[in-house]
């Protein structure tokens, strides 16, 4: 059989200290350039709550949770984002709603895939699809990583994908090619590293990414 392995050693890694400093500067950029939570009813506030949680920063999220509970998602992406941001505040949604937003045929692009995986993992939801597993979704996401390390050539989608894949660190997935002798291996740790390198290279000198959602 022919084995193709995506080795992490090909890509240079940034140190934890460098990444931490970038995060600190990024939060400073956000707070100097905008009021990210505002009235708690915006895409920007959703992303900010997720970022605060991932960075282990404390905040009073009660007002935010109350507002988002009254919102009706207009798109699949909206539903994923609200599930994820509420999980960051220790909030949970009905599992039927979560299943409908994750295991369905409407996951049309990379953003939908990363959002669905992250929605399932963020609240440790144990809902299951009829013909699809969460590992199937992870493989589909890995197959959509671009050669430059990004997902969808987009800051937000790449960020969501990195967080989603972080729940599967250490996993290596086997994917069969078009021919019986072809077997490809996709290393989650390597995919995360490539994604982080893409983000590190995309920021400006102040560690911003052009707008509040991406930053």
N, CA, C and O of each residue as an XYZ file, in Angstrom:
860
protein
N       0.838     -1.189      0.000
C       0.000      0.000      0.000
C       0.878      1.245      0.000
O       2.023      1.210      0.451
N       0.335      2.334     -0.505
C       1.065      3.592     -0.515
C       0.576      4.439      0.648
O      -0.624      4.687      0.764
N       1.475      4.884      1.506
C       1.093      5.656      2.682
C       1.615      7.081      2.534
O       2.798      7.292      2.267
N       0.739      8.042      2.706
C       1.125      9.443      2.686
C       0.843     10.020      4.057
O      -0.307     10.027      4.496
N       1.878     10.511      4.751
C       1.722     11.003      6.115
C       2.051     12.486      6.161
O       3.107     12.908      5.691
N       1.142     13.279      6.730
C       1.344     14.714      6.842
C       2.131     14.988      8.113
O       1.547     15.025      9.196
N       3.425     15.178      8.010
C       4.285     15.288      9.186
C       4.288     16.689      9.763
O       4.380     17.674      9.031
N       4.185     16.772     11.092
C       4.213     18.063     11.777
C       5.591     18.695     11.732
O       5.720     19.905     11.922
N       6.615     17.908     11.486
C       7.975     18.439     11.519
C       8.270     19.348     10.333
O       9.276     20.058     10.325
N       7.400     19.326      9.338
C       7.617     20.156      8.160
C       7.411     21.631      8.488
O       8.003     22.499      7.846
N       6.578     21.916      9.482
C       6.167     23.276      9.764
C       6.836     23.800     11.032
O       6.947     23.088     12.030
N       7.283     25.071     10.974
C       7.881     25.681     12.144
C       6.818     25.995     13.183
O       5.716     26.410     12.825
N       7.117     25.810     14.439
C       6.156     26.046     15.509
C       6.491     27.325     16.258
O       7.662     27.632     16.483
N       5.467     28.065     16.643
C       5.642     29.209     17.516
C       5.624     28.716     18.955
O       4.924     27.756     19.276
N       6.388     29.366     19.819
C       6.432     28.929     21.215
C       5.164     29.354     21.942
O       4.451     30.261     21.511
N       4.903     28.678     23.050
C       3.745     29.038     23.864
C       3.831     30.475     24.339
O       2.812     31.159     24.432
N       5.041     30.946     24.643
C       5.234     32.322     25.104
C       4.856     33.311     24.008
O       4.201     34.318     24.277
N       5.267     33.028     22.774
C       4.938     33.915     21.656
C       3.430     33.994     21.443
O       2.878     35.073     21.223
N       2.775     32.846     21.512
C       1.327     32.811     21.298
C       0.600     33.536     22.425
O      -0.362     34.264     22.181
N       1.066     33.335     23.673
C       0.447     34.020     24.813
C       0.565     35.529     24.657
O      -0.402     36.254     24.888
N       1.746     36.008     24.265
C       1.939     37.438     24.063
C       1.031     37.974     22.963
O       0.501     39.080     23.070
N       0.855     37.186     21.907
C      -0.049     37.596     20.827
C      -1.482     37.728     21.342
O      -2.192     38.670     20.993
N      -1.899     36.765     22.180
C      -3.252     36.809     22.734
C      -3.444     38.045     23.614
O      -4.474     38.713     23.526
N      -2.453     38.354     24.467
C      -2.556     39.517     25.344
C      -2.672     40.802     24.524
O      -3.484     41.673     24.836
N      -1.860     40.912     23.479
C      -1.914     42.095     22.625
C      -3.230     42.171     21.861
O      -3.751     43.257     21.608
N      -3.763     41.003     21.497
C      -5.035     40.972     20.772
C      -6.178     41.461     21.647
O      -7.015     42.239     21.190
N      -6.227     41.013     22.904
C      -7.264     41.506     23.815
C      -7.114     43.009     24.045
O      -8.114     43.719     24.156
N      -5.889     43.493     24.117
C      -5.651     44.924     24.263
C      -6.175     45.674     23.052
O      -6.798     46.727     23.189
N      -5.920     45.128     21.853
C      -6.417     45.740     20.616
C      -7.936     45.835     20.643
O      -8.506     46.870     20.297
N      -8.588     44.751     21.057
C     -10.056     44.721     21.101
C     -10.591     45.808     22.025
O     -11.490     46.562     21.652
N     -10.038     45.884     23.225
C     -10.561     46.813     24.221
C     -10.254     48.269     23.891
O     -10.960     49.172     24.341
N      -9.203     48.502     23.105
C      -8.870     49.868     22.710
C      -9.665     50.333     21.497
O      -9.841     51.534     21.292
N     -10.143     49.393     20.695
C     -10.779     49.761     19.429
C     -12.291     49.563     19.394
O     -12.942     49.969     18.431
N     -12.855     48.952     20.417
C     -14.287     48.670     20.363
C     -14.818     48.362     21.753
O     -14.053     48.156     22.695
N     -16.127     48.334     21.866
C     -16.794     47.844     23.080
C     -17.413     46.507     22.706
O     -18.576     46.465     22.303
N     -16.668     45.415     22.828
C     -17.051     44.142     22.221
C     -18.367     43.551     22.697
O     -19.073     42.924     21.908
N     -18.716     43.734     23.965
C     -19.978     43.141     24.410
C     -21.174     44.025     24.090
O     -22.275     43.512     23.895
N     -20.989     45.330     24.033
C     -22.092     46.214     23.691
C     -23.340     45.868     24.479
O     -23.313     45.790     25.707
N     -24.451     45.659     23.751
C     -25.683     45.258     24.433
C     -25.829     43.740     24.471
O     -26.872     43.223     24.871
N     -24.775     43.021     24.054
C     -24.807     41.558     24.123
C     -25.627     40.899     23.044
O     -25.938     39.712     23.144
N     -25.989     41.644     22.006
C     -26.851     41.084     20.968
C     -26.225     41.310     19.591
O     -26.797     41.988     18.738
N     -25.045     40.733     19.394
C     -24.358     40.905     18.118
C     -23.418     39.735     17.881
O     -23.056     39.006     18.805
N     -23.031     39.573     16.621
C     -22.059     38.546     16.277
C     -20.747     38.818     17.007
O     -20.084     37.893     17.477
N     -20.377     40.108     17.098
C     -19.141     40.477     17.768
C     -19.139     40.033     19.226
O     -18.139     39.510     19.719
N     -20.252     40.242     19.911
C     -20.312     39.851     21.323
C     -20.237     38.337     21.476
O     -19.660     37.841     22.444
N     -20.819     37.592     20.524
C     -20.743     36.123     20.571
C     -19.284     35.671     20.510
O     -18.838     34.859     21.321
N     -18.553     36.208     19.539
C     -17.156     35.803     19.381
C     -16.311     36.233     20.578
O     -15.405     35.513     20.997
N     -16.614     37.408     21.123
C     -15.836     37.893     22.256
C     -16.035     36.998     23.480
O     -15.077     36.706     24.196
N     -17.264     36.566     23.719
C     -17.544     35.669     24.841
C     -16.784     34.354     24.671
O     -16.211     33.834     25.629
N     -16.781     33.819     23.447
C     -16.049     32.577     23.178
C     -14.559     32.782     23.444
O     -13.919     31.946     24.082
N     -14.009     33.893     22.954
C     -12.581     34.169     23.139
C     -12.236     34.334     24.615
O     -11.217     33.821     25.077
N     -13.084     35.052     25.359
C     -12.837     35.253     26.787
C     -12.808     33.919     27.519
O     -11.958     33.689     28.379
N     -13.736     33.053     27.174
C     -13.800     31.750     27.842
C     -12.574     30.912     27.543
O     -11.990     30.312     28.445
N     -12.176     30.868     26.259
C     -11.026     30.058     25.877
C      -9.744     30.572     26.525
O      -8.805     29.808     26.744
N      -9.709     31.867     26.829
C      -8.527     32.454     27.465
C      -8.633     32.432     28.990
O      -7.796     33.006     29.686
N      -9.679     31.757     29.507
C      -9.877     31.621     30.961
C     -10.003     32.961     31.664
O      -9.474     33.145     32.761
N     -10.701     33.897     31.036
C     -10.925     35.206     31.640
C     -12.316     35.262     32.254
O     -13.292     34.854     31.626
N     -12.406     35.756     33.454
C     -13.684     35.806     34.164
C     -14.490     37.020     33.723
O     -13.941     38.066     33.377
N     -15.808     36.851     33.747
C     -16.694     37.940     33.353
C     -18.108     37.579     33.805
O     -18.420     36.400     33.975
N     -18.957     38.570     34.000
C     -20.349     38.312     34.356
C     -21.142     38.119     33.067
O     -21.493     39.087     32.391
N     -21.420     36.860     32.736
C     -22.073     36.557     31.469
C     -23.595     36.427     31.577
O     -24.246     36.076     30.593
N     -24.171     36.699     32.740
C     -25.605     36.436     32.953
C     -26.486     37.246     31.999
O     -27.459     36.722     31.458
N     -26.150     38.512     31.793
C     -26.941     39.356     30.884
C     -26.865     38.827     29.461
O     -27.867     38.771     28.748
N     -25.655     38.439     29.061
C     -25.461     37.920     27.709
C     -26.301     36.664     27.485
O     -26.964     36.541     26.455
N     -26.281     35.735     28.436
C     -27.047     34.490     28.288
C     -28.538     34.781     28.160
O     -29.223     34.162     27.346
N     -29.040     35.710     28.952
C     -30.468     36.035     28.915
C     -30.875     36.567     27.553
O     -31.934     36.211     27.036
N     -30.040     37.421     26.968
C     -30.343     38.010     25.664
C     -30.323     36.956     24.560
O     -31.232     36.907     23.731
N     -29.296     36.119     24.546
C     -29.165     35.141     23.459
C     -30.236     34.065     23.534
O     -30.584     33.474     22.512
N     -30.764     33.801     24.717
C     -31.824     32.799     24.843
C     -33.087     33.227     24.115
O     -33.905     32.385     23.745
N     -33.254     34.521     23.908
C     -34.466     35.025     23.258
C     -34.289     35.191     21.755
O     -35.224     35.588     21.060
N     -33.085     34.888     21.243
C     -32.804     35.067     19.824
C     -33.179     33.820     19.021
O     -33.039     32.697     19.503
N     -33.651     34.028     17.808
C     -33.941     32.929     16.893
C     -32.876     32.912     15.804
O     -32.813     33.842     15.001
N     -32.039     31.883     15.756
C     -30.962     31.834     14.755
C     -31.527     31.867     13.335
O     -32.496     31.176     13.020
N     -30.906     32.677     12.493
C     -31.354     32.799     11.109
C     -30.620     31.852     10.171
O     -31.138     31.491      9.114
N     -29.421     31.453     10.557
C     -28.619     30.570      9.714
C     -28.023     29.459     10.568
O     -28.075     29.508     11.797
N     -27.457     28.459      9.904
C     -26.778     27.378     10.608
C     -25.608     27.929     11.414
O     -25.371     27.512     12.547
N     -24.876     28.873     10.816
C     -23.750     29.480     11.510
C     -24.174     30.223     12.765
O     -23.493     30.158     13.789
N     -25.303     30.933     12.692
C     -25.824     31.635     13.869
C     -26.130     30.655     14.994
O     -25.808     30.907     16.155
N     -26.757     29.531     14.639
C     -27.122     28.520     15.640
C     -25.880     27.943     16.301
O     -25.821     27.822     17.524
N     -24.887     27.587     15.492
C     -23.640     27.040     16.044
C     -22.994     28.024     17.001
O     -22.590     27.665     18.107
N     -22.902     29.280     16.558
C     -22.197     30.291     17.348
C     -22.879     30.525     18.698
O     -22.203     30.699     19.713
N     -24.206     30.530     18.713
C     -24.933     30.764     19.965
C     -24.798     29.568     20.902
O     -24.672     29.736     22.115
N     -24.823     28.362     20.339
C     -24.612     27.157     21.164
C     -23.229     27.210     21.806
O     -23.075     26.937     22.997
N     -22.231     27.564     21.007
C     -20.851     27.593     21.483
C     -20.654     28.680     22.541
O     -20.045     28.436     23.583
N     -21.170     29.873     22.270
C     -20.960     30.977     23.204
C     -21.690     30.733     24.518
O     -21.190     31.110     25.578
N     -22.858     30.111     24.466
C     -23.570     29.797     25.710
C     -22.860     28.708     26.502
O     -22.841     28.742     27.732
N     -22.277     27.742     25.795
C     -21.499     26.717     26.492
C     -20.314     27.350     27.214
O     -19.906     26.890     28.280
N     -19.768     28.408     26.622
C     -18.668     29.122     27.262
C     -19.112     29.761     28.573
O     -18.297     30.011     29.461
N     -20.419     30.022     28.683
C     -20.984     30.617     29.910
C     -21.680     29.565     30.770
O     -22.471     29.906     31.649
N     -21.392     28.299     30.522
C     -22.038     27.189     31.239
C     -23.531     27.117     30.957
O     -24.311     26.706     31.816
N     -23.932     27.519     29.748
C     -25.329     27.417     29.347
C     -25.521     26.287     28.351
O     -24.625     25.995     27.560
N     -26.679     25.655     28.388
C     -26.945     24.517     27.504
C     -28.263     24.699     26.766
O     -29.177     25.371     27.243
N     -28.338     24.077     25.579
C     -29.555     24.098     24.781
C     -30.167     22.697     24.741
O     -29.522     21.707     25.088
N     -31.420     22.643     24.312
C     -32.097     21.367     24.138
C     -31.324     20.502     23.150
O     -30.897     20.983     22.100
N     -31.142     19.212     23.488
C     -30.297     18.348     22.656
C     -30.906     18.078     21.280
O     -30.174     17.823     20.324
N     -32.208     18.130     21.170
C     -32.847     17.976     19.854
C     -32.455     19.131     18.941
O     -32.158     18.932     17.763
N     -32.458     20.337     19.496
C     -32.039     21.525     18.748
C     -30.578     21.391     18.317
O     -30.236     21.701     17.176
N     -29.726     20.934     19.221
C     -28.303     20.768     18.914
C     -28.105     19.729     17.811
O     -27.316     19.938     16.890
N     -28.827     18.603     17.910
C     -28.712     17.544     16.898
C     -29.126     18.057     15.521
O     -28.471     17.767     14.520
N     -30.217     18.819     15.479
C     -30.715     19.346     14.206
C     -29.724     20.324     13.569
O     -29.693     20.483     12.349
N     -28.923     20.969     14.402
C     -27.974     21.964     13.898
C     -26.617     21.371     13.538
O     -25.776     22.055     12.954
N     -26.400     20.118     13.876
C     -25.070     19.540     13.675
C     -25.074     18.344     12.733
O     -24.258     18.278     11.813
N     -25.983     17.399     12.952
C     -26.033     16.211     12.095
C     -27.146     16.384     11.069
O     -28.264     15.911     11.272
N     -26.843     17.050      9.989
C     -27.837     17.252      8.945
C     -27.125     17.399      7.605
O     -25.895     17.388      7.541
N     -27.890     17.533      6.562
C     -27.312     17.610      5.216
C     -27.020     19.040      4.778
O     -26.677     19.284      3.621
N     -27.159     19.985      5.708
C     -26.984     21.383      5.341
C     -25.634     21.958      5.750
O     -25.444     23.174      5.752
N     -24.697     21.078      6.097
C     -23.348     21.541      6.424
C     -22.592     21.721      5.115
O     -21.814     20.862      4.698
N     -22.841     22.855      4.485
C     -22.418     23.042      3.095
C     -20.964     23.441      2.936
O     -20.373     23.182      1.888
N     -20.363     24.067      3.951
C     -18.998     24.549      3.765
C     -18.146     24.277      5.001
O     -18.611     23.684      5.975
N     -16.889     24.722      4.946
C     -15.940     24.456      6.024
C     -16.400     25.124      7.314
O     -16.254     24.556      8.396
N     -16.947     26.310      7.205
C     -17.421     27.030      8.386
C     -18.522     26.253      9.092
O     -18.539     26.182     10.320
N     -19.439     25.669      8.329
C     -20.516     24.870      8.917
C     -19.956     23.621      9.603
O     -20.426     23.231     10.672
N     -18.958     23.004      8.986
C     -18.352     21.803      9.566
C     -17.680     22.105     10.906
O     -17.919     21.419     11.900
N     -16.837     23.140     10.917
C     -16.138     23.493     12.154
C     -17.121     23.925     13.227
O     -16.956     23.600     14.402
N     -18.151     24.663     12.813
C     -19.166     25.110     13.770
C     -19.933     23.959     14.377
O     -20.212     23.956     15.576
N     -20.280     22.972     13.550
C     -21.030     21.813     14.038
C     -20.208     21.009     15.044
O     -20.711     20.614     16.096
N     -18.939     20.771     14.709
C     -18.061     20.014     15.614
C     -17.897     20.756     16.934
O     -17.998     20.166     18.009
N     -17.646     22.043     16.837
C     -17.420     22.831     18.038
C     -18.684     22.940     18.883
O     -18.617     22.933     20.113
N     -19.843     23.041     18.220
C     -21.105     23.085     18.960
C     -21.302     21.805     19.762
O     -21.705     21.859     20.924
N     -21.022     20.656     19.155
C     -21.168     19.371     19.840
C     -20.193     19.242     21.006
O     -20.558     18.767     22.081
N     -18.964     19.664     20.786
C     -17.922     19.480     21.807
C     -17.998     20.520     22.915
O     -17.662     20.232     24.064
N     -18.437     21.720     22.576
C     -18.384     22.819     23.541
C     -19.199     22.527     24.796
O     -18.774     22.836     25.909
N     -20.378     21.928     24.605
C     -21.217     21.602     25.750
C     -21.208     20.120     26.077
O     -22.044     19.642     26.844
N     -20.254     19.386     25.490
C     -20.155     17.936     25.670
C     -21.500     17.253     25.398
O     -21.923     16.352     26.123
N     -22.150     17.712     24.334
C     -23.424     17.112     23.951
C     -23.181     15.703     23.416
O     -22.241     15.473     22.655
N     -24.016     14.783     23.811
C     -23.851     13.383     23.398
C     -24.898     12.953     22.378
O     -25.176     11.763     22.224
N     -25.472     13.924     21.687
C     -26.437     13.606     20.645
C     -25.716     12.906     19.507
O     -24.522     13.127     19.306
N     -26.415     12.070     18.763
C     -25.800     11.298     17.685
C     -26.598     11.465     16.396
O     -27.811     11.676     16.414
N     -25.889     11.364     15.289
C     -26.548     11.410     13.998
C     -26.964     10.025     13.554
O     -26.422      9.028     14.032
N     -27.922      9.953     12.644
C     -28.410      8.654     12.171
C     -27.360      7.925     11.337
O     -27.160      6.722     11.500
N     -26.698      8.647     10.451
C     -25.728      8.007      9.552
C     -24.344      8.634      9.628
O     -23.457      8.269      8.857
N     -24.152      9.563     10.538
C     -22.895     10.300     10.620
C     -22.400     10.346     12.062
O     -23.189     10.536     12.988
N     -21.096     10.172     12.249
C     -20.495     10.300     13.566
C     -19.696     11.601     13.629
O     -19.429     12.227     12.604
N     -19.326     11.993     14.824
C     -18.532     13.219     14.956
C     -17.156     13.032     14.320
O     -16.569     13.992     13.822
N     -16.636     11.793     14.332
C     -15.359     11.530     13.661
C     -15.471     11.740     12.156
O     -14.524     12.195     11.515
N     -16.638     11.405     11.592
C     -16.859     11.666     10.163
C     -16.752     13.159      9.871
O     -16.166     13.565      8.868
N     -17.329     13.975     10.766
C     -17.274     15.423     10.588
C     -15.836     15.925     10.707
O     -15.416     16.803      9.954
N     -15.083     15.361     11.662
C     -13.687     15.763     11.853
C     -12.860     15.453     10.603
O     -12.055     16.277     10.171
N     -13.057     14.276     10.028
C     -12.319     13.906      8.819
C     -12.660     14.858      7.680
O     -11.771     15.304      6.954
N     -13.934     15.166      7.522
C     -14.340     16.101      6.474
C     -13.675     17.459      6.668
O     -13.276     18.105      5.700
N     -13.556     17.888      7.926
C     -12.903     19.166      8.207
C     -11.420     19.105      7.857
O     -10.898     20.020      7.220
N     -10.741     18.042      8.266
C      -9.318     17.889      7.965
C      -9.045     17.884      6.465
O      -8.041     18.427      6.005
N      -9.949     17.267      5.710
C      -9.782     17.208      4.260
C      -9.918     18.588      3.611
O      -9.526     18.780      2.459
N     -10.470     19.537      4.349
C     -10.700     20.871      3.792
C      -9.652     21.890      4.220
O      -9.820     23.083      3.971
N      -8.571     21.442      4.859
C      -7.515     22.386      5.225
C      -6.714     22.757      3.985
O      -6.315     21.883      3.214
N      -6.481     24.046      3.792
C      -5.754     24.540      2.628
C      -4.260     24.337      2.797
O      -3.780     24.097      3.905
N      -3.532     24.433      1.706
C      -2.086     24.229      1.733
C      -1.373     25.278      2.584
O      -0.271     25.031      3.073
N      -1.993     26.454      2.766
C      -1.371     27.507      3.579
C      -1.681     27.351      5.074
O      -1.287     28.188      5.886
N      -2.394     26.265      5.429
C      -2.700     25.998      6.824
C      -4.054     26.506      7.271
O      -4.525     26.143      8.349
N      -4.688     27.340      6.462
C      -5.981     27.903      6.848
C      -7.118     26.930      6.559
O      -6.937     25.911      5.892
N      -8.275     27.266      7.070
C      -9.513     26.574      6.717
C     -10.417     27.598      6.069
O     -10.869     28.544      6.714
N     -10.679     27.404      4.789
C     -11.516     28.341      4.063
C     -10.826     29.653      3.743
O     -11.484     30.608      3.330
N      -9.485     29.723      3.929
C      -8.751     30.974      3.711
C      -9.392     32.135      4.461
O      -9.501     33.246      3.943
N      -9.816     31.852      5.699
C     -10.579     32.824      6.474
C     -10.122     32.767      7.927
O      -9.936     31.682      8.479
N      -9.943     33.928      8.546
C      -9.460     33.996      9.931
C     -10.443     33.332     10.893
O     -10.044     32.515     11.723
N     -11.724     33.681     10.783
C     -12.716     33.167     11.729
C     -12.884     31.659     11.579
O     -12.884     30.936     12.576
N     -13.025     31.180     10.353
C     -13.201     29.745     10.127
C     -11.979     28.966     10.588
O     -12.110     27.884     11.161
N     -10.791     29.507     10.342
C      -9.572     28.847     10.806
C      -9.532     28.789     12.323
O      -9.167     27.763     12.897
N      -9.904     29.879     12.975
C      -9.914     29.914     14.442
C     -10.886     28.890     15.001
O     -10.548     28.141     15.917
N     -12.095     28.855     14.449
C     -13.096     27.883     14.911
C     -12.611     26.453     14.667
O     -12.827     25.570     15.497
N     -11.964     26.232     13.542
C     -11.488     24.891     13.206
C     -10.409     24.431     14.176
O     -10.390     23.270     14.585
N      -9.508     25.344     14.546
C      -8.457     24.997     15.504
C      -9.069     24.602     16.840
O      -8.673     23.602     17.438
N     -10.037     25.388     17.311
C     -10.676     25.064     18.593
C     -11.405     23.725     18.492
O     -11.319     22.896     19.398
N     -12.122     23.520     17.385
C     -12.851     22.264     17.198
C     -11.904     21.071     17.210
O     -12.178     20.059     17.856
N     -10.790     21.191     16.494
C      -9.829     20.089     16.413
C      -9.104     19.852     17.735
O      -8.593     18.759     17.978
N      -9.060     20.884     18.595
C      -8.352     20.726     19.871
C      -8.987     19.654     20.746
O      -8.325     19.104     21.627
N     -10.257     19.352     20.517
C     -10.928     18.289     21.271
C     -10.483     16.902     20.813
O     -10.810     15.899     21.449
N      -9.734     16.846     19.708
C      -9.322     15.563     19.145
C      -7.808     15.464     19.028
O      -7.288     14.696     18.219
N      -7.105     16.247     19.841
C      -5.643     16.229     19.813
C      -5.115     14.814     20.014
O      -5.621     14.053     20.839
N      -4.089     14.483     19.243
C      -3.485     13.162     19.342
C      -4.071     12.142     18.388
O      -3.493     11.073     18.192
N      -5.210     12.456     17.792
C      -5.845     11.523     16.868
C      -5.202     11.588     15.484
O      -4.806     12.655     15.013
N      -5.109     10.431     14.850
C      -4.669     10.335     13.459
C      -5.733      9.534     12.712
O      -6.067      8.414     13.097
N      -6.254     10.118     11.649
C      -7.356      9.493     10.919
C      -6.872      8.893      9.601
O      -6.096      9.511      8.873
N      -7.328      7.714      9.314
C      -6.987      7.018      8.074
C      -8.093      7.249      7.051
O      -9.273      7.030      7.327
N      -7.694      7.689      5.884
C      -8.645      7.964      4.813
C      -8.191      7.223      3.560
O      -7.045      7.364      3.134
N      -9.073      6.445      2.979
C      -8.740      5.703      1.765
C      -8.870      6.602      0.544
O      -9.782      7.423      0.450
N      -7.931      6.426     -0.396
C      -7.940      7.206     -1.621
C      -8.838      6.596     -2.676
O      -9.642      5.708     -2.391
N      -8.693      7.085     -3.900
C      -9.526      6.608     -5.000
C      -9.173      5.178     -5.412
O     -10.006      4.452     -5.954
N      -7.927      4.788     -5.145
C      -7.508      3.441     -5.492
C      -7.358      2.607     -4.219
O      -7.094      3.145     -3.144
N      -7.528      1.299     -4.349
C      -7.494      0.419     -3.185
C      -6.174      0.494     -2.427
O      -6.132      0.284     -1.215
N      -5.086      0.798     -3.156
C      -3.772      0.811     -2.515
C      -3.440      2.141     -1.846
O      -2.429      2.255     -1.152
N      -4.283      3.139     -2.051
C      -4.013      4.461     -1.488
C      -4.603      4.595     -0.088
O      -5.792      4.353      0.120
N      -3.766      4.980      0.863
C      -4.223      5.270      2.215
C      -3.541      6.553      2.677
O      -2.317      6.669      2.625
N      -4.337      7.506      3.124
C      -3.806      8.780      3.596
C      -4.037      8.890      5.107
O      -5.059      8.441      5.626
N      -3.074      9.492      5.797
C      -3.212      9.685      7.232
C      -3.209     11.181      7.540
O      -2.342     11.923      7.078
N      -4.188     11.605      8.322
C      -4.307     13.006      8.696
C      -4.129     13.153     10.204
O      -4.898     12.611     10.998
N      -3.094     13.901     10.573
C      -2.693     14.078     11.963
C      -3.330     15.364     12.502
O      -3.049     16.452     12.000
N      -4.184     15.242     13.518
C      -4.881     16.404     14.068
C      -3.893     17.419     14.630
O      -4.044     18.620     14.404
N      -2.885     16.951     15.360
C      -1.904     17.877     15.947
C      -1.215     18.700     14.870
O      -0.982     19.896     15.046
N      -0.892     18.056     13.759
C      -0.249     18.744     12.655
C      -1.182     19.786     12.041
O      -0.755     20.888     11.695
N      -2.447     19.431     11.910
C      -3.423     20.365     11.342
C      -3.566     21.598     12.226
O      -3.660     22.717     11.723
N      -3.584     21.397     13.544
C      -3.683     22.518     14.473
C      -2.464     23.421     14.350
O      -2.593     24.644     14.291
N      -1.290     22.820     14.311
C      -0.041     23.576     14.199
C      -0.030     24.427     12.941
O       0.341     25.600     12.982
N      -0.432     23.845     11.838
C      -0.472     24.595     10.580
C      -1.465     25.746     10.662
O      -1.207     26.831     10.140
N      -2.608     25.511     11.320
C      -3.604     26.567     11.472
C      -3.106     27.712     12.333
O      -3.324     28.879     12.008
N      -2.431     27.380     13.440
C      -1.874     28.410     14.324
C      -0.816     29.229     13.591
O      -0.768     30.451     13.726
N       0.029     28.558     12.818
C       1.051     29.273     12.048
C       0.418     30.238     11.052
O       0.926     31.338     10.833
N      -0.692     29.819     10.451
C      -1.411     30.699      9.518
C      -1.902     31.944     10.250
O      -1.743     33.058      9.751
N      -2.499     31.766     11.432
C      -3.020     32.905     12.190
C      -1.896     33.825     12.647
O      -2.028     35.048     12.595
N      -0.786     33.233     13.097
C       0.344     34.052     13.539
C       0.880     34.916     12.396
O       1.329     36.041     12.618
N       0.832     34.391     11.193
C       1.345     35.130     10.057
C       0.362     36.140      9.485
O       0.741     36.998      8.687
N      -0.905     36.040      9.891
C      -1.937     36.896      9.295
C      -2.214     38.169     10.094
O      -2.863     39.083      9.585
N      -1.732     38.242     11.335
C      -2.044     39.400     12.177
C      -1.212     40.617     11.778
O      -0.154     40.485     11.163
N      -1.708     41.811     12.139
C      -0.938     43.007     11.868
C       0.020     43.293     13.035
O       0.096     42.501     13.974
N       0.738     44.394     12.984
C       1.762     44.681     13.984
C       1.181     44.855     15.386
O       1.873     44.621     16.377
N      -0.088     45.266     15.474
C      -0.725     45.457     16.773
C      -1.462     44.211     17.231
O      -2.182     44.236     18.229
N      -1.277     43.110     16.489
C      -1.943     41.833     16.780
C      -3.451     41.905     16.593
O      -4.204     41.171     17.233
N      -3.880     42.794     15.712
C      -5.277     42.809     15.324
C      -5.443     42.086     14.002
O      -4.460     41.775     13.329
N      -6.688     41.819     13.631
C      -6.966     41.126     12.378
C      -7.952     41.919     11.527
O      -8.720     41.346     10.754
N      -7.923     43.242     11.676
C      -8.704     44.081     10.784
C     -10.086     44.444     11.286
O     -10.562     45.546     11.014
N     -10.748     43.550     12.014
C     -12.080     43.842     12.539
C     -12.309     43.033     13.813
O     -11.563     42.100     14.112
N     -13.335     43.397     14.547
C     -13.562     42.806     15.862
C     -13.913     41.333     15.767
O     -13.482     40.552     16.615
N     -14.679     40.927     14.764
C     -15.060     39.505     14.659
C     -13.845     38.625     14.476
O     -13.691     37.622     15.173
N     -12.986     38.987     13.552
C     -11.801     38.169     13.295
C     -10.830     38.227     14.470
O     -10.255     37.207     14.850
N     -10.647     39.397     15.038
C      -9.702     39.526     16.140
C     -10.171     38.765     17.368
O      -9.490     38.768     18.394
